[in-house]
């Protein structure tokens, strides 16, 4: 999916057509969403299976869909008591980022349609459920209109974005955020020139499914044996080692010290939520007292931040100081993890001017996966900060290094790593906030069957 200009999409709530209303019901194995006539009779419905790709039920009884091999399947049923002019039946899956109040500003980033039937295909007898019921009614007498019961199955998959490395975002709704991401299925029944088309909008929760490439052979072996993975000196292929950076500051308010830091992160730079990011830090200085005072698990800070980007009121294109705010991205940055360090005693280097730390950044299983479309994106950044100590006053930049990483939903093929550190306070705070967001998603669909155009 390319980052290109997409059509603006402003939603304005409209009442249902006078001849139909919408309703829903939930059976043990499927959902049913329907359109009713003015007399209360169901004349069109959509049935969706009730389980998602993992076999679990959906969020707050809202259907869950996934990408790739997880096909969207279902049935469209018509039950026409009188002859009706129907020209086409189309099913669409749509995703949009909403930034305006009352859903006034939104931007479509996904609009994928599948035609189930059109009049050019001729009579849909192959989909008819009641051939005997209408056997005495000729096509000419109905003048091309449909009568009776029909079932139109559909199966299609969402684009995966694998061709250009872009993933669709998960359904996103957090109370403190200025943007929401929603998905819906839309049934459109074209009824000709003299009647308005009938539409049924069905809210769905979308889960992106992505996985990293396998780690190095030595790291896989460590996971298999449930042992500590080797560090960068023993497994250079298993790590991304970045250029050294100097942390400069005043120590004990008496002298300036320089500590050269070399950070390594486990390869590949793509990590599964619910697991962790393996980290390694080499610190070198000619001032051994500075090393003893500053290079410790308590004073060394490496954080993981989540950055959500979006276009403010992208659908409305509001003007501000003569410029369209639709072209101005906004960013929301939140710390979601911090490294828990320990001294690395496995490296036998007899050099008093060097210290080593090894650690993990725990990843909450509630983190939304990395994604990037033109109007919305979620990215993760690992940031190395100056040492934090009452004896040290850093000079210069407030951040030593930043590196982008990806967070994905699934584990790579092969052995699964085991966490070796407890949950961090930042992760605990984030997890509690994420659980609240699940309730926010459910609340956002409190009136899910409103027809919008």
HUQUIZI-V971067 format. One record per residue. N is the residue number from 1. SS is DSSP state (H for helix, E for strand, C for the rest). PHI is phi in whole degrees, 0 to 359 (999 if undefined). D_LAST is the distance of its C-alpha to the last C-alpha in whole Angstrom. Layout:
BEGIN
N/SS/PHI/D_LAST + N/SS/PHI/D_LAST
END
This chain:
BEGIN
1/C/999/25 + 2/C/270/25 + 3/C/279/25 + 4/C/234/23 + 5/C/296/21 + 6/C/242/17 + 7/C/296/14 + 8/E/284/13 + 9/E/217/9 + 10/C/255/9 + 11/C/260/6 + 12/C/237/7 + 13/E/303/7 + 14/C/231/7 + 15/C/289/10 + 16/C/299/10 + 17/C/302/12 + 18/C/295/16 + 19/C/264/17 + 20/C/211/15 + 21/E/228/15 + 22/E/243/15 + 23/E/206/18 + 24/E/216/19 + 25/E/209/23 + 26/E/227/25 + 27/C/266/28 + 28/C/294/31 + 29/C/243/30 + 30/E/202/26 + 31/E/259/23 + 32/E/226/21 + 33/E/242/18 + 34/E/220/17 + 35/E/252/16 + 36/E/243/18 + 37/C/283/20 + 38/C/297/21 + 39/C/269/24 + 40/C/88/23 + 41/C/270/23 + 42/E/286/22 + 43/E/245/21 + 44/E/210/18 + 45/E/210/19 + 46/E/237/19 + 47/E/252/22 + 48/E/236/22 + 49/E/298/26 + 50/C/264/26 + 51/E/251/28 + 52/C/269/28 + 53/C/296/30 + 54/C/267/32 + 55/C/86/33 + 56/C/265/32 + 57/E/282/29 + 58/C/281/26 + 59/E/282/25 + 60/C/50/25 + 61/C/63/24 + 62/E/253/21 + 63/C/302/21 + 64/E/249/23 + 65/E/235/22 + 66/E/229/24 + 67/C/252/25 + 68/C/69/28 + 69/C/289/30 + 70/C/276/28 + 71/C/289/26 + 72/E/273/22 + 73/E/236/24 + 74/E/174/23 + 75/E/227/22 + 76/E/252/20 + 77/E/243/22 + 78/E/244/22 + 79/E/226/24 + 80/E/259/24 + 81/E/283/27 + 82/E/232/27 + 83/E/302/26 + 84/E/231/23 + 85/C/279/21 + 86/C/230/19 + 87/C/259/19 + 88/E/199/18 + 89/E/229/16 + 90/E/231/15 + 91/E/247/14 + 92/E/232/13 + 93/E/251/14 + 94/E/227/12 + 95/E/235/14 + 96/E/212/13 + 97/E/261/16 + 98/E/249/15 + 99/C/235/17 + 100/C/267/16 + 101/H/293/17 + 102/H/56/14 + 103/H/60/12 + 104/C/288/12 + 105/C/248/14 + 106/E/212/12 + 107/E/223/13 + 108/E/282/13 + 109/E/245/16 + 110/E/219/15 + 111/E/210/13 + 112/E/243/16 + 113/E/244/15 + 114/E/228/18 + 115/E/276/19 + 116/E/269/20 + 117/E/191/21 + 118/E/218/21 + 119/H/296/23 + 120/H/295/25 + 121/H/278/27 + 122/C/88/28 + 123/C/300/29 + 124/C/278/27 + 125/H/295/31 + 126/H/295/31 + 127/H/258/28 + 128/E/283/30 + 129/C/262/31 + 130/C/226/33 + 131/C/300/35 + 132/H/290/38 + 133/H/292/35 + 134/H/240/34 + 135/C/298/38 + 136/C/273/39 + 137/C/258/36 + 138/C/282/36 + 139/H/297/33 + 140/H/295/34 + 141/H/290/34 + 142/H/271/30 + 143/C/53/30 + 144/C/79/28 + 145/C/274/26 + 146/E/261/25 + 147/E/213/27 + 148/E/109/28 + 149/E/251/27 + 150/E/224/26 + 151/E/229/25 + 152/E/246/23 + 153/E/284/24 + 154/E/220/22 + 155/E/212/24 + 156/E/203/23 + 157/C/243/23 + 158/C/278/22 + 159/C/296/23 + 160/C/270/26 + 161/C/77/27 + 162/C/293/30 + 163/C/296/31 + 164/C/239/31 + 165/C/74/31 + 166/C/254/28 + 167/C/249/26 + 168/C/292/23 + 169/C/285/23 + 170/C/293/23 + 171/C/307/20 + 172/E/225/22 + 173/E/203/22 + 174/C/236/25 + 175/C/300/26 + 176/C/273/28 + 177/C/264/25 + 178/C/269/23 + 179/C/223/20 + 180/E/230/18 + 181/E/240/17 + 182/E/232/15 + 183/E/236/14 + 184/E/206/12 + 185/E/261/13 + 186/E/234/10 + 187/E/268/12 + 188/E/240/11 + 189/E/247/13 + 190/E/284/14 + 191/C/244/16 + 192/C/95/17 + 193/C/285/17 + 194/C/273/18 + 195/C/231/16 + 196/C/290/12 + 197/C/296/11 + 198/E/263/11 + 199/E/229/9 + 200/E/233/10 + 201/E/261/9 + 202/E/241/13 + 203/E/289/14 + 204/E/224/17 + 205/E/260/20 + 206/E/254/21 + 207/E/242/25 + 208/C/285/26 + 209/C/241/29 + 210/C/223/32 + 211/E/219/36 + 212/C/280/38 + 213/C/286/41 + 214/C/296/44 + 215/C/285/47 + 216/C/296/50 + 217/H/299/53 + 218/H/295/55 + 219/H/291/52 + 220/H/300/51 + 221/H/297/54 + 222/H/296/54 + 223/H/296/51 + 224/H/296/53 + 225/H/269/56 + 226/C/57/54 + 227/C/241/56 + 228/C/289/56 + 229/C/291/54 + 230/C/294/57 + 231/C/280/56 + 232/C/303/56 + 233/C/298/59 + 234/C/269/60 + 235/C/223/56 + 236/H/298/55 + 237/H/289/52 + 238/H/273/51 + 239/E/223/50 + 240/E/258/48 + 241/E/258/51 + 242/C/266/50 + 243/C/298/52 + 244/C/298/55 + 245/E/225/54 + 246/E/265/56 + 247/E/258/56 + 248/E/244/58 + 249/E/185/59 + 250/E/265/62 + 251/E/256/64 + 252/C/56/66 + 253/C/54/66 + 254/C/233/69 + 255/E/205/68 + 256/E/271/65 + 257/E/236/64 + 258/E/235/62 + 259/E/242/60 + 260/E/269/59 + 261/E/250/56 + 262/E/239/54 + 263/E/263/51 + 264/E/231/50 + 265/E/238/47 + 266/E/297/47 + 267/C/274/46 + 268/C/286/43 + 269/C/280/41 + 270/E/218/39 + 271/E/230/39 + 272/E/276/38 + 273/C/299/36 + 274/C/90/39 + 275/C/249/42 + 276/E/198/43 + 277/E/254/44 + 278/E/282/48 + 279/E/230/49 + 280/E/216/53 + 281/E/226/54 + 282/E/251/58 + 283/E/235/59 + 284/E/234/62 + 285/C/199/64 + 286/C/280/68 + 287/C/262/68 + 288/H/292/68 + 289/H/295/68 + 290/H/298/65 + 291/H/297/64 + 292/H/294/65 + 293/H/278/64 + 294/H/254/60 + 295/C/271/59 + 296/C/215/59 + 297/C/300/56 + 298/C/276/55 + 299/C/254/55 + 300/C/264/53 + 301/C/240/49 + 302/E/226/47 + 303/E/245/43 + 304/E/249/40 + 305/E/242/37 + 306/E/254/33 + 307/E/240/31 + 308/E/260/27 + 309/E/247/26 + 310/E/200/23 + 311/E/262/21 + 312/C/292/21 + 313/C/48/18 + 314/C/299/17 + 315/C/284/14 + 316/C/273/15 + 317/C/61/19 + 318/C/296/21 + 319/E/265/24 + 320/E/215/27 + 321/C/54/31 + 322/C/82/29 + 323/E/241/28 + 324/E/281/24 + 325/H/291/24 + 326/H/295/21 + 327/H/265/24 + 328/C/255/26 + 329/E/285/26 + 330/E/242/27 + 331/E/229/29 + 332/E/238/30 + 333/E/246/33 + 334/E/218/34 + 335/E/288/38 + 336/E/236/37 + 337/E/189/41 + 338/E/217/44 + 339/E/291/47 + 340/E/257/50 + 341/E/264/53 + 342/E/210/56 + 343/E/290/59 + 344/C/268/60 + 345/C/264/63 + 346/C/279/63 + 347/C/267/63 + 348/C/265/67 + 349/C/239/68 + 350/C/276/71 + 351/C/220/69 + 352/C/290/70 + 353/C/265/67 + 354/E/229/64 + 355/E/232/62 + 356/E/232/59 + 357/E/234/57 + 358/E/233/54 + 359/E/197/51 + 360/E/222/48 + 361/E/257/44 + 362/E/294/43 + 363/C/249/39 + 364/C/298/37 + 365/C/289/35 + 366/C/269/32 + 367/C/296/32 + 368/C/289/29 + 369/C/297/30 + 370/C/299/30 + 371/E/203/27 + 372/E/198/26 + 373/E/236/22 + 374/C/300/22 + 375/C/254/20 + 376/E/199/22 + 377/E/200/25 + 378/E/235/28 + 379/E/227/31 + 380/E/236/35 + 381/E/227/38 + 382/E/266/41 + 383/E/236/43 + 384/E/266/47 + 385/E/254/49 + 386/C/300/52 + 387/C/298/54 + 388/C/255/54 + 389/C/203/58 + 390/C/294/60 + 391/C/268/62 + 392/E/226/60 + 393/E/240/58 + 394/E/292/56 + 395/C/242/56 + 396/C/84/53 + 397/C/296/50 + 398/C/280/48 + 399/E/234/47 + 400/E/277/49 + 401/E/208/47 + 402/E/227/43 + 403/E/218/42 + 404/E/281/38 + 405/E/227/38 + 406/E/249/35 + 407/E/246/34 + 408/E/238/33 + 409/C/268/33 + 410/E/244/35 + 411/C/278/39 + 412/C/290/41 + 413/C/296/43 + 414/C/111/46 + 415/C/295/48 + 416/C/260/46 + 417/C/290/47 + 418/C/250/48 + 419/C/292/48 + 420/C/244/51 + 421/C/233/50 + 422/C/286/49 + 423/C/292/45 + 424/C/272/45 + 425/H/302/45 + 426/H/296/42 + 427/H/295/40 + 428/H/297/41 + 429/H/296/39 + 430/H/297/36 + 431/H/299/36 + 432/H/296/36 + 433/H/294/33 + 434/H/294/31 + 435/H/296/32 + 436/H/294/30 + 437/H/292/27 + 438/H/298/27 + 439/H/294/26 + 440/H/293/24 + 441/H/298/22 + 442/H/296/22 + 443/H/294/22 + 444/H/292/18 + 445/C/253/17 + 446/C/296/19 + 447/C/233/16 + 448/C/284/14 + 449/C/254/12 + 450/C/286/10 + 451/C/281/7 + 452/E/229/4 + 453/C/243/0
END
